[in-house]
Amino acid sequence: MKKILFAVLLTAHTAFALAQINVGITVSASGPAASLGIPEKNTIALLPTTIGGKKINYHLLDDASDTTTAVKNARKLVSENKVDIIIGSSTTPNSLAMIDVAAEGETPMIALAAGVRIVEPMDTKRAWVFKTPQNDAQMATAIVQHMVDNNVKTVAYIGFADAYGEGWWTEFNKIAELRKLKVVANERFNRSDTSVTGQVLKIIGAKADAVLIGGAGTPAALPQKSLKEKGYKGTIYQTHGIANADFLRVCGKDCEGTLLPTGPILVAAQLADSNPIKKVALEYINKYEAAHGKGSVSSFGAYAWDAGLLLSNAIPVALKKAQPGTKEFRKALRDALESTKDLVGSHGIFNLSAQDHLGFDQRARVMVKVENGTWKLVK
């Protein structure tokens, strides 16, 4: 009788465990990309603990901005924690490296990095991968348009010597060529470098009207500070990878006048009341700043918030087809994410499809300028 009772209790316990949804997260909470990963990590604590009547267990790991560690984390989450979905990582190189793990485990993944190659071109592996940051191609278009509108004729590029910097160079150079902008320099630097004097001197020697820095987080401040130190007088553009207060703090007065495309959350209070993104963005800002202080919010944490919104929308749909902890549920969750329509996030409005695993239109970007140490919407 005791054996039968134990078996019943074990079966009930197993069923309860399977009913819970396990979400695995790996972000760069330390290392060169920490200014991206820390707000993402902080945001996970703000996500719902129950969705569709199921308890959500978040398994959070730090990959220390390291690609190898990101892959190890992803494998641990899939094999040991048996997660139903992965969120992360913070950087393009890390996210690209994790794609194989997600595909092999048939586990959906929502990347928090910008590189378009994370979701394009669509294939059997990327069929499991989604992302919340705007594509570099989409943002590069905004930069080139602003350059053309402001009579920039020649431009220099300096970007990370990794997949992020290369992705930006590829997209920017392609669009610049179409719009008849002359690119007069193409330089690279590492996230951990402490000097870019040689690259900056080459850029100044090329006499470019403007410079685009293809970096992210606080390391992107290095070439800008060096350009200012060496007397560069042209216009400096950055990518949406620098959209946080830590960059402004590190770059200081050398940031003044910088232009960049970014998600609307960065200037949410300056958006028109008719903009549907404003309400969602302000809701996140208020929750984050209530926990971490006024002015602490960043675009990067909002990418994790939008991942949470996608999950809250998709999980109830997937639960109609299968139970958590199963291959069938992971597939149903992937399908539910792919069918997301008109979901308003803090960065844009998601309309996903089999060929588009981001689903943003032009409402997901604005141009901003650093003015008096803060962000100002360029109208």
Contacts in CASP RR format, 6 or more apart in sequence:
PFRMAT RR
TARGET T0000
AUTHOR 0000-0000-0000
METHOD contacts of the structure
MODEL  1
MKKILFAVLLTAHTAFALAQINVGITVSASGPAASLGIPEKNTIALLPTT
IGGKKINYHLLDDASDTTTAVKNARKLVSENKVDIIIGSSTTPNSLAMID
VAAEGETPMIALAAGVRIVEPMDTKRAWVFKTPQNDAQMATAIVQHMVDN
NVKTVAYIGFADAYGEGWWTEFNKIAELRKLKVVANERFNRSDTSVTGQV
LKIIGAKADAVLIGGAGTPAALPQKSLKEKGYKGTIYQTHGIANADFLRV
CGKDCEGTLLPTGPILVAAQLADSNPIKKVALEYINKYEAAHGKGSVSSF
GAYAWDAGLLLSNAIPVALKKAQPGTKEFRKALRDALESTKDLVGSHGIF
NLSAQDHLGFDQRARVMVKVENGTWKLVK
18 323 0 8 1.000
18 324 0 8 1.000
18 325 0 8 1.000
18 326 0 8 1.000
19 54 0 8 1.000
19 55 0 8 1.000
19 323 0 8 1.000
19 324 0 8 1.000
20 54 0 8 1.000
20 55 0 8 1.000
20 56 0 8 1.000
20 57 0 8 1.000
20 324 0 8 1.000
21 51 0 8 1.000
21 54 0 8 1.000
21 55 0 8 1.000
21 56 0 8 1.000
21 57 0 8 1.000
21 84 0 8 1.000
21 315 0 8 1.000
21 324 0 8 1.000
21 325 0 8 1.000
22 57 0 8 1.000
22 59 0 8 1.000
22 81 0 8 1.000
22 82 0 8 1.000
22 83 0 8 1.000
22 84 0 8 1.000
22 324 0 8 1.000
22 325 0 8 1.000
23 56 0 8 1.000
23 57 0 8 1.000
23 58 0 8 1.000
23 59 0 8 1.000
23 83 0 8 1.000
23 84 0 8 1.000
23 85 0 8 1.000
23 86 0 8 1.000
23 87 0 8 1.000
23 311 0 8 1.000
24 58 0 8 1.000
24 59 0 8 1.000
24 60 0 8 1.000
24 61 0 8 1.000
24 77 0 8 1.000
24 81 0 8 1.000
24 83 0 8 1.000
24 85 0 8 1.000
24 86 0 8 1.000
24 87 0 8 1.000
25 41 0 8 1.000
25 44 0 8 1.000
25 58 0 8 1.000
25 59 0 8 1.000
25 60 0 8 1.000
25 61 0 8 1.000
25 77 0 8 1.000
25 86 0 8 1.000
25 87 0 8 1.000
25 88 0 8 1.000
26 60 0 8 1.000
26 61 0 8 1.000
26 62 0 8 1.000
26 63 0 8 1.000
26 70 0 8 1.000
26 73 0 8 1.000
26 74 0 8 1.000
26 77 0 8 1.000
26 86 0 8 1.000
26 87 0 8 1.000
26 88 0 8 1.000
26 89 0 8 1.000
26 94 0 8 1.000
26 98 0 8 1.000
27 36 0 8 1.000
27 37 0 8 1.000
27 40 0 8 1.000
27 41 0 8 1.000
27 60 0 8 1.000
27 61 0 8 1.000
27 62 0 8 1.000
27 63 0 8 1.000
27 88 0 8 1.000
27 89 0 8 1.000
27 90 0 8 1.000
27 112 0 8 1.000
27 304 0 8 1.000
28 34 0 8 1.000
28 36 0 8 1.000
28 37 0 8 1.000
28 62 0 8 1.000
28 63 0 8 1.000
28 64 0 8 1.000
28 65 0 8 1.000
28 70 0 8 1.000
28 89 0 8 1.000
28 90 0 8 1.000
28 91 0 8 1.000
28 94 0 8 1.000
29 37 0 8 1.000
29 38 0 8 1.000
29 40 0 8 1.000
29 41 0 8 1.000
29 62 0 8 1.000
29 64 0 8 1.000
30 62 0 8 1.000
30 64 0 8 1.000
30 65 0 8 1.000
31 64 0 8 1.000
31 65 0 8 1.000
31 66 0 8 1.000
32 65 0 8 1.000
32 191 0 8 1.000
32 192 0 8 1.000
32 218 0 8 1.000
32 219 0 8 1.000
33 65 0 8 1.000
33 90 0 8 1.000
33 91 0 8 1.000
33 191 0 8 1.000
33 216 0 8 1.000
33 217 0 8 1.000
34 65 0 8 1.000
35 217 0 8 1.000
35 218 0 8 1.000
35 244 0 8 1.000
35 246 0 8 1.000
35 247 0 8 1.000
35 298 0 8 1.000
35 300 0 8 1.000
36 90 0 8 1.000
36 91 0 8 1.000
36 112 0 8 1.000
36 216 0 8 1.000
36 217 0 8 1.000
36 241 0 8 1.000
36 244 0 8 1.000
36 300 0 8 1.000
37 90 0 8 1.000
37 112 0 8 1.000
37 300 0 8 1.000
37 301 0 8 1.000
39 244 0 8 1.000
39 288 0 8 1.000
39 296 0 8 1.000
39 297 0 8 1.000
39 298 0 8 1.000
39 300 0 8 1.000
39 301 0 8 1.000
39 304 0 8 1.000
40 88 0 8 1.000
40 90 0 8 1.000
40 112 0 8 1.000
40 300 0 8 1.000
40 301 0 8 1.000
40 303 0 8 1.000
40 304 0 8 1.000
41 60 0 8 1.000
41 62 0 8 1.000
42 288 0 8 1.000
42 291 0 8 1.000
42 292 0 8 1.000
42 301 0 8 1.000
43 288 0 8 1.000
43 301 0 8 1.000
43 302 0 8 1.000
43 304 0 8 1.000
43 305 0 8 1.000
44 58 0 8 1.000
44 60 0 8 1.000
44 87 0 8 1.000
44 304 0 8 1.000
45 291 0 8 1.000
46 284 0 8 1.000
46 287 0 8 1.000
46 288 0 8 1.000
46 291 0 8 1.000
46 305 0 8 1.000
47 56 0 8 1.000
47 58 0 8 1.000
47 304 0 8 1.000
47 305 0 8 1.000
47 308 0 8 1.000
47 311 0 8 1.000
48 56 0 8 1.000
48 308 0 8 1.000
48 312 0 8 1.000
49 55 0 8 1.000
49 56 0 8 1.000
50 56 0 8 1.000
51 311 0 8 1.000
51 312 0 8 1.000
51 315 0 8 1.000
51 316 0 8 1.000
52 315 0 8 1.000
52 316 0 8 1.000
52 319 0 8 1.000
54 315 0 8 1.000
54 319 0 8 1.000
54 324 0 8 1.000
59 77 0 8 1.000
59 81 0 8 1.000
59 83 0 8 1.000
61 73 0 8 1.000
61 76 0 8 1.000
61 77 0 8 1.000
63 69 0 8 1.000
63 70 0 8 1.000
63 72 0 8 1.000
63 73 0 8 1.000
63 89 0 8 1.000
63 90 0 8 1.000
63 94 0 8 1.000
65 90 0 8 1.000
65 91 0 8 1.000
65 94 0 8 1.000
65 191 0 8 1.000
66 94 0 8 1.000
67 93 0 8 1.000
67 94 0 8 1.000
67 97 0 8 1.000
68 97 0 8 1.000
70 89 0 8 1.000
70 94 0 8 1.000
70 95 0 8 1.000
70 97 0 8 1.000
70 98 0 8 1.000
71 97 0 8 1.000
71 98 0 8 1.000
71 101 0 8 1.000
73 89 0 8 1.000
74 86 0 8 1.000
74 98 0 8 1.000
74 101 0 8 1.000
74 102 0 8 1.000
74 109 0 8 1.000
75 101 0 8 1.000
77 83 0 8 1.000
77 86 0 8 1.000
78 86 0 8 1.000
78 101 0 8 1.000
78 102 0 8 1.000
78 105 0 8 1.000
78 107 0 8 1.000
82 325 0 8 1.000
83 107 0 8 1.000
84 107 0 8 1.000
84 108 0 8 1.000
84 324 0 8 1.000
84 325 0 8 1.000
84 329 0 8 1.000
84 330 0 8 1.000
84 333 0 8 1.000
85 107 0 8 1.000
85 108 0 8 1.000
85 109 0 8 1.000
85 110 0 8 1.000
85 311 0 8 1.000
85 330 0 8 1.000
85 333 0 8 1.000
86 98 0 8 1.000
86 101 0 8 1.000
86 102 0 8 1.000
86 107 0 8 1.000
86 108 0 8 1.000
86 109 0 8 1.000
86 110 0 8 1.000
87 109 0 8 1.000
87 110 0 8 1.000
87 112 0 8 1.000
87 304 0 8 1.000
87 307 0 8 1.000
87 308 0 8 1.000
88 94 0 8 1.000
88 95 0 8 1.000
88 98 0 8 1.000
88 109 0 8 1.000
88 110 0 8 1.000
88 111 0 8 1.000
88 112 0 8 1.000
88 113 0 8 1.000
88 307 0 8 1.000
89 95 0 8 1.000
89 98 0 8 1.000
89 111 0 8 1.000
89 112 0 8 1.000
89 113 0 8 1.000
90 112 0 8 1.000
90 113 0 8 1.000
90 300 0 8 1.000
91 113 0 8 1.000
91 164 0 8 1.000
91 216 0 8 1.000
92 113 0 8 1.000
92 114 0 8 1.000
92 115 0 8 1.000
92 117 0 8 1.000
92 118 0 8 1.000
92 162 0 8 1.000
92 163 0 8 1.000
92 164 0 8 1.000
92 167 0 8 1.000
93 162 0 8 1.000
93 163 0 8 1.000
93 164 0 8 1.000
94 113 0 8 1.000
95 111 0 8 1.000
95 112 0 8 1.000
95 113 0 8 1.000
95 115 0 8 1.000
95 118 0 8 1.000
95 131 0 8 1.000
96 115 0 8 1.000
96 117 0 8 1.000
96 118 0 8 1.000
96 163 0 8 1.000
98 109 0 8 1.000
98 111 0 8 1.000
99 109 0 8 1.000
99 118 0 8 1.000
99 125 0 8 1.000
99 126 0 8 1.000
99 128 0 8 1.000
99 129 0 8 1.000
100 125 0 8 1.000
101 107 0 8 1.000
102 108 0 8 1.000
102 109 0 8 1.000
102 125 0 8 1.000
102 128 0 8 1.000
102 129 0 8 1.000
103 124 0 8 1.000
103 125 0 8 1.000
103 126 0 8 1.000
103 127 0 8 1.000
103 128 0 8 1.000
103 129 0 8 1.000
106 128 0 8 1.000
106 327 0 8 1.000
106 330 0 8 1.000
106 331 0 8 1.000
107 128 0 8 1.000
107 330 0 8 1.000
108 128 0 8 1.000
108 129 0 8 1.000
108 130 0 8 1.000
108 330 0 8 1.000
108 333 0 8 1.000
108 334 0 8 1.000
108 337 0 8 1.000
109 128 0 8 1.000
109 129 0 8 1.000
109 130 0 8 1.000
110 130 0 8 1.000
110 131 0 8 1.000
110 132 0 8 1.000
110 307 0 8 1.000
110 310 0 8 1.000
110 311 0 8 1.000
110 337 0 8 1.000
111 118 0 8 1.000
111 119 0 8 1.000
111 129 0 8 1.000
111 130 0 8 1.000
111 131 0 8 1.000
111 132 0 8 1.000
111 133 0 8 1.000
112 131 0 8 1.000
112 132 0 8 1.000
112 133 0 8 1.000
112 300 0 8 1.000
112 303 0 8 1.000
112 304 0 8 1.000
112 307 0 8 1.000
113 131 0 8 1.000
113 133 0 8 1.000
113 164 0 8 1.000
114 131 0 8 1.000
114 133 0 8 1.000
114 134 0 8 1.000
114 135 0 8 1.000
114 136 0 8 1.000
114 139 0 8 1.000
114 164 0 8 1.000
114 216 0 8 1.000
114 239 0 8 1.000
114 240 0 8 1.000
114 241 0 8 1.000
115 131 0 8 1.000
115 133 0 8 1.000
115 135 0 8 1.000
115 136 0 8 1.000
115 163 0 8 1.000
115 164 0 8 1.000
115 167 0 8 1.000
116 135 0 8 1.000
116 136 0 8 1.000
116 137 0 8 1.000
116 167 0 8 1.000
116 171 0 8 1.000
117 163 0 8 1.000
117 167 0 8 1.000
118 126 0 8 1.000
118 129 0 8 1.000
118 131 0 8 1.000
119 126 0 8 1.000
119 129 0 8 1.000
119 130 0 8 1.000
119 131 0 8 1.000
119 135 0 8 1.000
119 356 0 8 1.000
119 357 0 8 1.000
119 358 0 8 1.000
120 126 0 8 1.000
120 135 0 8 1.000
122 354 0 8 1.000
122 355 0 8 1.000
122 357 0 8 1.000
126 357 0 8 1.000
127 334 0 8 1.000
127 354 0 8 1.000
128 334 0 8 1.000
129 357 0 8 1.000
130 310 0 8 1.000
130 337 0 8 1.000
130 338 0 8 1.000
130 352 0 8 1.000
130 357 0 8 1.000
130 358 0 8 1.000
131 357 0 8 1.000
131 358 0 8 1.000
132 303 0 8 1.000
132 304 0 8 1.000
132 306 0 8 1.000
132 307 0 8 1.000
132 310 0 8 1.000
132 347 0 8 1.000
132 358 0 8 1.000
133 240 0 8 1.000
133 303 0 8 1.000
133 347 0 8 1.000
134 240 0 8 1.000
134 261 0 8 1.000
134 263 0 8 1.000
134 347 0 8 1.000
134 358 0 8 1.000
134 360 0 8 1.000
134 364 0 8 1.000
134 365 0 8 1.000
135 358 0 8 1.000
135 360 0 8 1.000
136 164 0 8 1.000
136 167 0 8 1.000
136 168 0 8 1.000
136 171 0 8 1.000
136 172 0 8 1.000
136 239 0 8 1.000
137 171 0 8 1.000
137 175 0 8 1.000
138 360 0 8 1.000
138 362 0 8 1.000
138 364 0 8 1.000
138 365 0 8 1.000
139 239 0 8 1.000
139 240 0 8 1.000
139 261 0 8 1.000
139 262 0 8 1.000
139 365 0 8 1.000
140 168 0 8 1.000
140 171 0 8 1.000
140 172 0 8 1.000
140 175 0 8 1.000
141 175 0 8 1.000
142 261 0 8 1.000
142 365 0 8 1.000
142 367 0 8 1.000
143 172 0 8 1.000
143 212 0 8 1.000
143 237 0 8 1.000
143 239 0 8 1.000
143 259 0 8 1.000
143 260 0 8 1.000
143 261 0 8 1.000
144 172 0 8 1.000
144 175 0 8 1.000
144 176 0 8 1.000
144 179 0 8 1.000
144 181 0 8 1.000
145 179 0 8 1.000
146 237 0 8 1.000
146 259 0 8 1.000
146 367 0 8 1.000
146 378 0 8 1.000
147 155 0 8 1.000
147 176 0 8 1.000
147 179 0 8 1.000
147 181 0 8 1.000
147 210 0 8 1.000
147 237 0 8 1.000
148 179 0 8 1.000
148 181 0 8 1.000
150 235 0 8 1.000
151 209 0 8 1.000
152 181 0 8 1.000
152 209 0 8 1.000
152 210 0 8 1.000
152 235 0 8 1.000
153 181 0 8 1.000
153 182 0 8 1.000
153 209 0 8 1.000
154 181 0 8 1.000
154 182 0 8 1.000
154 183 0 8 1.000
154 184 0 8 1.000
154 206 0 8 1.000
154 207 0 8 1.000
154 208 0 8 1.000
154 209 0 8 1.000
154 210 0 8 1.000
155 176 0 8 1.000
155 181 0 8 1.000
155 182 0 8 1.000
155 183 0 8 1.000
155 184 0 8 1.000
155 208 0 8 1.000
155 209 0 8 1.000
155 210 0 8 1.000
155 211 0 8 1.000
155 212 0 8 1.000
156 183 0 8 1.000
156 184 0 8 1.000
156 185 0 8 1.000
156 186 0 8 1.000
156 187 0 8 1.000
156 203 0 8 1.000
156 206 0 8 1.000
156 208 0 8 1.000
156 210 0 8 1.000
156 211 0 8 1.000
156 212 0 8 1.000
157 168 0 8 1.000
157 169 0 8 1.000
157 172 0 8 1.000
157 173 0 8 1.000
157 183 0 8 1.000
157 185 0 8 1.000
157 186 0 8 1.000
157 187 0 8 1.000
157 211 0 8 1.000
157 212 0 8 1.000
157 214 0 8 1.000
158 185 0 8 1.000
158 186 0 8 1.000
158 187 0 8 1.000
158 188 0 8 1.000
158 189 0 8 1.000
158 196 0 8 1.000
158 199 0 8 1.000
158 200 0 8 1.000
158 203 0 8 1.000
158 211 0 8 1.000
158 212 0 8 1.000
158 213 0 8 1.000
158 214 0 8 1.000
158 223 0 8 1.000
159 165 0 8 1.000
159 168 0 8 1.000
159 169 0 8 1.000
159 187 0 8 1.000
159 188 0 8 1.000
159 189 0 8 1.000
159 213 0 8 1.000
159 214 0 8 1.000
159 215 0 8 1.000
159 223 0 8 1.000
160 166 0 8 1.000
160 188 0 8 1.000
160 189 0 8 1.000
160 190 0 8 1.000
160 191 0 8 1.000
160 214 0 8 1.000
160 215 0 8 1.000
160 216 0 8 1.000
160 219 0 8 1.000
161 188 0 8 1.000
161 189 0 8 1.000
161 190 0 8 1.000
162 190 0 8 1.000
162 191 0 8 1.000
164 214 0 8 1.000
164 215 0 8 1.000
164 216 0 8 1.000
165 188 0 8 1.000
165 214 0 8 1.000
165 215 0 8 1.000
168 212 0 8 1.000
168 214 0 8 1.000
168 215 0 8 1.000
168 239 0 8 1.000
169 186 0 8 1.000
169 214 0 8 1.000
172 212 0 8 1.000
173 183 0 8 1.000
173 186 0 8 1.000
176 183 0 8 1.000
177 183 0 8 1.000
184 206 0 8 1.000
184 207 0 8 1.000
184 208 0 8 1.000
185 202 0 8 1.000
185 203 0 8 1.000
185 206 0 8 1.000
185 208 0 8 1.000
187 196 0 8 1.000
187 199 0 8 1.000
187 202 0 8 1.000
187 203 0 8 1.000
188 199 0 8 1.000
189 196 0 8 1.000
189 199 0 8 1.000
189 222 0 8 1.000
189 223 0 8 1.000
191 219 0 8 1.000
192 219 0 8 1.000
193 219 0 8 1.000
193 222 0 8 1.000
194 222 0 8 1.000
195 222 0 8 1.000
195 226 0 8 1.000
196 222 0 8 1.000
196 223 0 8 1.000
196 226 0 8 1.000
197 226 0 8 1.000
197 230 0 8 1.000
199 223 0 8 1.000
200 223 0 8 1.000
200 226 0 8 1.000
200 227 0 8 1.000
200 230 0 8 1.000
200 232 0 8 1.000
201 230 0 8 1.000
203 211 0 8 1.000
203 227 0 8 1.000
203 232 0 8 1.000
204 227 0 8 1.000
204 230 0 8 1.000
204 231 0 8 1.000
204 232 0 8 1.000
208 234 0 8 1.000
209 234 0 8 1.000
209 235 0 8 1.000
210 234 0 8 1.000
210 235 0 8 1.000
210 236 0 8 1.000
210 237 0 8 1.000
211 223 0 8 1.000
211 227 0 8 1.000
211 232 0 8 1.000
211 234 0 8 1.000
211 235 0 8 1.000
211 236 0 8 1.000
211 237 0 8 1.000
212 237 0 8 1.000
212 238 0 8 1.000
212 239 0 8 1.000
213 220 0 8 1.000
213 223 0 8 1.000
213 224 0 8 1.000
213 236 0 8 1.000
213 237 0 8 1.000
213 238 0 8 1.000
213 239 0 8 1.000
214 220 0 8 1.000
214 238 0 8 1.000
214 239 0 8 1.000
215 238 0 8 1.000
215 239 0 8 1.000
215 241 0 8 1.000
215 242 0 8 1.000
216 239 0 8 1.000
216 241 0 8 1.000
216 242 0 8 1.000
217 241 0 8 1.000
217 242 0 8 1.000
217 244 0 8 1.000
217 246 0 8 1.000
217 247 0 8 1.000
218 246 0 8 1.000
218 247 0 8 1.000
218 250 0 8 1.000
220 238 0 8 1.000
220 239 0 8 1.000
220 241 0 8 1.000
220 242 0 8 1.000
220 247 0 8 1.000
221 242 0 8 1.000
221 247 0 8 1.000
221 250 0 8 1.000
221 251 0 8 1.000
221 252 0 8 1.000
221 254 0 8 1.000
221 255 0 8 1.000
224 236 0 8 1.000
224 238 0 8 1.000
224 251 0 8 1.000
224 254 0 8 1.000
224 255 0 8 1.000
224 258 0 8 1.000
225 251 0 8 1.000
225 254 0 8 1.000
227 236 0 8 1.000
228 254 0 8 1.000
229 254 0 8 1.000
235 257 0 8 1.000
235 259 0 8 1.000
236 257 0 8 1.000
236 258 0 8 1.000
236 259 0 8 1.000
237 258 0 8 1.000
237 259 0 8 1.000
237 260 0 8 1.000
238 258 0 8 1.000
238 259 0 8 1.000
238 260 0 8 1.000
239 260 0 8 1.000
239 261 0 8 1.000
240 260 0 8 1.000
240 261 0 8 1.000
240 262 0 8 1.000
240 263 0 8 1.000
240 299 0 8 1.000
240 365 0 8 1.000
241 299 0 8 1.000
241 300 0 8 1.000
242 260 0 8 1.000
243 260 0 8 1.000
243 262 0 8 1.000
243 263 0 8 1.000
243 266 0 8 1.000
243 298 0 8 1.000
243 299 0 8 1.000
243 300 0 8 1.000
243 375 0 8 1.000
244 298 0 8 1.000
244 299 0 8 1.000
244 300 0 8 1.000
245 295 0 8 1.000
245 296 0 8 1.000
245 298 0 8 1.000
246 298 0 8 1.000
247 255 0 8 1.000
248 255 0 8 1.000
248 370 0 8 1.000
248 373 0 8 1.000
248 374 0 8 1.000
251 258 0 8 1.000
252 373 0 8 1.000
255 370 0 8 1.000
255 373 0 8 1.000
256 370 0 8 1.000
256 371 0 8 1.000
256 372 0 8 1.000
256 373 0 8 1.000
257 369 0 8 1.000
257 370 0 8 1.000
257 371 0 8 1.000
258 369 0 8 1.000
258 370 0 8 1.000
259 367 0 8 1.000
259 368 0 8 1.000
259 369 0 8 1.000
259 370 0 8 1.000
259 378 0 8 1.000
260 367 0 8 1.000
260 368 0 8 1.000
261 365 0 8 1.000
261 366 0 8 1.000
261 367 0 8 1.000
261 368 0 8 1.000
262 299 0 8 1.000
262 365 0 8 1.000
262 366 0 8 1.000
262 367 0 8 1.000
262 368 0 8 1.000
262 375 0 8 1.000
263 299 0 8 1.000
263 347 0 8 1.000
263 348 0 8 1.000
263 364 0 8 1.000
263 365 0 8 1.000
263 366 0 8 1.000
264 271 0 8 1.000
264 275 0 8 1.000
264 277 0 8 1.000
264 278 0 8 1.000
264 281 0 8 1.000
264 347 0 8 1.000
264 348 0 8 1.000
264 363 0 8 1.000
264 364 0 8 1.000
264 365 0 8 1.000
264 366 0 8 1.000
265 277 0 8 1.000
265 281 0 8 1.000
265 284 0 8 1.000
265 285 0 8 1.000
265 297 0 8 1.000
265 299 0 8 1.000
265 302 0 8 1.000
265 346 0 8 1.000
265 347 0 8 1.000
266 299 0 8 1.000
266 366 0 8 1.000
266 368 0 8 1.000
266 375 0 8 1.000
267 366 0 8 1.000
267 368 0 8 1.000
267 375 0 8 1.000
267 376 0 8 1.000
267 377 0 8 1.000
268 277 0 8 1.000
268 278 0 8 1.000
268 281 0 8 1.000
268 282 0 8 1.000
268 285 0 8 1.000
268 346 0 8 1.000
269 282 0 8 1.000
270 376 0 8 1.000
270 377 0 8 1.000
271 277 0 8 1.000
271 278 0 8 1.000
271 281 0 8 1.000
271 366 0 8 1.000
271 377 0 8 1.000
272 278 0 8 1.000
275 363 0 8 1.000
276 344 0 8 1.000
276 349 0 8 1.000
277 344 0 8 1.000
277 345 0 8 1.000
277 346 0 8 1.000
277 347 0 8 1.000
277 348 0 8 1.000
277 349 0 8 1.000
277 363 0 8 1.000
279 344 0 8 1.000
280 309 0 8 1.000
280 344 0 8 1.000
280 345 0 8 1.000
280 346 0 8 1.000
281 302 0 8 1.000
281 345 0 8 1.000
281 346 0 8 1.000
281 347 0 8 1.000
283 346 0 8 1.000
284 297 0 8 1.000
284 302 0 8 1.000
284 305 0 8 1.000
284 346 0 8 1.000
285 297 0 8 1.000
288 296 0 8 1.000
288 297 0 8 1.000
288 301 0 8 1.000
288 305 0 8 1.000
289 295 0 8 1.000
289 296 0 8 1.000
289 297 0 8 1.000
299 347 0 8 1.000
302 346 0 8 1.000
302 347 0 8 1.000
303 347 0 8 1.000
305 345 0 8 1.000
305 346 0 8 1.000
306 345 0 8 1.000
306 346 0 8 1.000
306 347 0 8 1.000
306 348 0 8 1.000
306 350 0 8 1.000
309 343 0 8 1.000
309 345 0 8 1.000
309 346 0 8 1.000
310 337 0 8 1.000
310 340 0 8 1.000
310 343 0 8 1.000
310 350 0 8 1.000
313 336 0 8 1.000
313 340 0 8 1.000
313 343 0 8 1.000
314 333 0 8 1.000
314 336 0 8 1.000
314 337 0 8 1.000
314 340 0 8 1.000
315 333 0 8 1.000
315 336 0 8 1.000
317 332 0 8 1.000
317 336 0 8 1.000
317 339 0 8 1.000
318 329 0 8 1.000
318 332 0 8 1.000
318 333 0 8 1.000
318 335 0 8 1.000
318 336 0 8 1.000
319 329 0 8 1.000
319 332 0 8 1.000
320 332 0 8 1.000
321 328 0 8 1.000
321 329 0 8 1.000
321 332 0 8 1.000
322 328 0 8 1.000
322 329 0 8 1.000
322 331 0 8 1.000
322 332 0 8 1.000
323 329 0 8 1.000
337 352 0 8 1.000
337 357 0 8 1.000
338 352 0 8 1.000
338 353 0 8 1.000
338 354 0 8 1.000
338 357 0 8 1.000
339 352 0 8 1.000
340 350 0 8 1.000
340 351 0 8 1.000
340 352 0 8 1.000
341 350 0 8 1.000
341 351 0 8 1.000
341 352 0 8 1.000
342 349 0 8 1.000
342 350 0 8 1.000
342 351 0 8 1.000
343 349 0 8 1.000
343 350 0 8 1.000
343 351 0 8 1.000
344 350 0 8 1.000
347 360 0 8 1.000
347 364 0 8 1.000
348 360 0 8 1.000
348 363 0 8 1.000
348 364 0 8 1.000
349 360 0 8 1.000
349 361 0 8 1.000
349 363 0 8 1.000
349 364 0 8 1.000
350 358 0 8 1.000
350 359 0 8 1.000
350 360 0 8 1.000
351 359 0 8 1.000
351 361 0 8 1.000
352 358 0 8 1.000
352 359 0 8 1.000
353 359 0 8 1.000
366 377 0 8 1.000
366 378 0 8 1.000
367 377 0 8 1.000
367 378 0 8 1.000
368 375 0 8 1.000
368 376 0 8 1.000
368 377 0 8 1.000
368 378 0 8 1.000
369 375 0 8 1.000
369 376 0 8 1.000
369 378 0 8 1.000
370 376 0 8 1.000
END
